[in-house]
């Protein structure tokens, strides 16, 4: 049996903040969930229609100040019940597709400078991300002190803060490790272990 599409629960969750159009929901993704969960318009609109068809949300046509007609969706009791049922389920293990790790895994076939540059670029990215998270923490504490959602937002934010700091540490350790690789093991010309398989992760 296929796993349920998690887009539906992300949308149901955002609709707990109030009625929104597809455009509004996309903006909410970009402002809040985007650091750990993203959805495209091509995912949002079909799922909104599906949720309405299942009776979990209601859709109302209205015009905005620019006289453009749009559908604003609101959460029904059935939708809230489905959302809370999903919240109680165990979270699935995270599985990432990480291009940086794949490049480093095959790094012997590249040059030491290229491998270092990949890590330096990652370090710059995670430095900026950590700073952005710290600034967001300050804003949440100053501007949302009375919001009942604030403690949960801070817990979620803490994951990003700790992850970015840990990845910064990993970048520094990896740069040192690359510098310590003997010269005869930094080139694809070294074919001593060409036919060896990498160690299995037990899968």
C-alpha positions in Angstrom: 0.0 0.0 0.0 1.6 3.3 -1.0 2.4 5.9 1.7 0.0 8.8 1.9 1.0 12.0 0.1 2.4 14.3 2.8 1.5 17.4 0.8 -2.1 17.0 2.0 -1.0 17.2 5.7 1.3 20.2 5.1 -1.7 22.0 3.5 -4.1 21.0 6.2 -1.6 22.2 8.8 -1.2 25.6 7.2 -4.9 26.0 6.9 -5.1 25.8 10.7 -3.9 29.4 10.6 -6.9 30.5 8.7 -8.5 30.5 5.2 -6.0 30.9 2.3 -5.8 30.7 -1.4 -3.2 28.5 -3.2 -1.1 31.6 -3.7 -1.3 32.4 0.0 -0.3 28.9 0.9 2.7 28.9 -1.4 3.8 32.1 0.3 3.3 30.5 3.7 5.6 27.6 2.6 8.3 30.1 1.6 8.1 32.1 4.8 7.9 29.2 7.3 8.2 25.6 6.2 10.6 26.1 3.3 13.7 25.3 5.4 12.5 21.7 5.9 9.5 21.1 3.6 8.7 22.7 0.3 5.9 22.3 -2.2 5.5 23.7 -5.7 2.3 25.2 -7.2 2.1 22.0 -9.3 1.7 20.1 -6.0 -0.4 22.6 -4.1 -3.3 23.2 -6.5 -4.2 19.6 -7.4 -4.0 18.6 -3.7 -6.3 21.5 -2.7 -8.9 20.3 -5.2 -8.5 16.8 -3.9 -8.9 17.9 -0.3 -12.0 19.8 -1.2 -13.4 16.8 -3.1 -12.8 14.6 0.0 -14.8 17.1 2.1 -11.7 18.0 4.3 -11.7 21.6 3.2 -14.2 24.1 1.8 -13.5 26.4 -1.2 -15.0 29.8 -1.7 -14.7 31.9 -4.8 -13.9 35.6 -4.1 -12.3 38.6 -5.7 -9.1 40.3 -4.4 -8.6 44.1 -4.5 -7.3 43.8 -8.1 -10.6 42.1 -9.1 -9.0 38.8 -9.8 -11.1 35.8 -8.9 -9.6 33.2 -6.7 -10.6 30.3 -4.5 -10.0 30.6 -0.8 -9.8 27.3 1.1 -10.7 26.8 4.8 -10.3 23.8 7.0 -13.4 21.8 7.9 -13.8 19.7 11.1 -13.2 16.6 9.1 -9.9 18.1 7.8 -8.8 19.0 11.3 -9.6 15.4 12.5 -7.6 14.0 9.6 -4.7 16.3 10.4 -4.7 15.4 14.1 -4.8 11.7 13.2 -1.7 12.2 11.0 0.1 14.2 13.8 -0.3 11.2 16.1 1.4 8.7 13.6 5.1 8.0 13.9 7.3 10.1 11.7 8.9 8.3 8.8 12.8 8.1 8.8 14.4 10.9 6.8 16.1 10.0 3.6 18.1 12.7 1.8 19.5 13.0 -1.7 22.7 14.9 -1.1 24.7 15.8 -4.2 27.7 17.1 -2.1 28.0 13.7 -0.3 27.8 11.9 -3.6 30.6 14.0 -5.1 32.8 13.5 -2.1 32.1 9.8 -2.1 33.6 9.6 -5.6 36.1 12.3 -4.7 39.1 10.1 -5.6 38.3 10.6 -9.3 38.4 14.4 -8.9 41.2 16.8 -7.9 42.0 17.7 -4.2 41.2 21.4 -5.1 37.8 20.6 -6.5 36.9 18.5 -3.4 38.1 21.3 -1.1 36.1 23.9 -3.1 32.9 21.8 -2.7 33.4 21.8 1.1 34.3 25.5 1.3 31.2 26.4 -0.7 29.1 24.2 1.7 30.8 25.9 4.7 29.9 29.3 3.4 26.3 28.2 2.8 25.9 26.7 6.3 27.5 29.8 7.9 24.9 32.0 6.3 22.1 29.6 7.2 23.2 29.5 10.9 23.2 33.3 11.0 19.7 33.4 9.4 18.4 30.9 11.9 19.8 32.9 14.8 18.2 36.1 13.5 14.9 34.3 13.1 15.1 33.1 16.7 15.5 36.7 17.9 12.4 37.8 15.8 10.3 34.9 17.1 11.2 35.7 20.7 10.5 39.4 20.2 7.5 39.4 17.9 5.7 36.2 18.8 6.1 36.0 22.6 2.3 35.7 23.1 1.6 33.4 20.2 0.7 29.9 21.4 2.6 28.4 18.5 5.8 30.1 19.4 7.3 27.3 21.6 6.7 24.8 18.8 8.3 27.1 16.2 11.3 27.5 18.4 11.7 23.7 18.8 11.5 23.4 15.0 14.0 26.2 14.5 16.3 24.6 17.0 16.7 21.6 14.7 17.9 23.9 11.9 20.3 25.7 14.2 21.9 22.6 15.6 22.0 20.9 12.2 23.7 23.9 10.5 26.3 24.2 13.4 27.0 20.4 13.2 27.4 20.6 9.4 29.8 23.5 9.9 31.9 21.4 12.2 31.7 18.5 9.7 33.0 20.8 6.9 36.0 21.8 9.1 36.8 18.2 10.0 36.4 17.1 6.4 38.7 19.8 5.1 41.4 18.7 7.6 40.8 15.0 6.6 41.3 15.9 2.9 44.5 17.7 3.7 45.8 14.6 5.4 45.1 12.2 2.5 48.5 11.0 1.0 49.2 12.3 -2.5 49.2 8.9 -4.0 45.5 8.4 -2.9 44.1 11.7 -4.3 44.1 10.8 -7.9 42.0 8.4 -10.0 45.3 7.2 -11.5 45.6 5.1 -8.3 43.9 1.9 -9.4 45.0 -0.5 -6.6 41.5 -0.8 -5.2 39.6 -0.1 -8.5 37.5 -3.3 -8.3 36.8 -3.2 -4.6 33.3 -2.4 -3.5 32.6 0.2 -0.8 31.5 -1.1 2.7 27.8 -1.9 2.9 25.6 0.1 5.2 23.6 -3.0 6.1 20.7 -2.3 3.7 
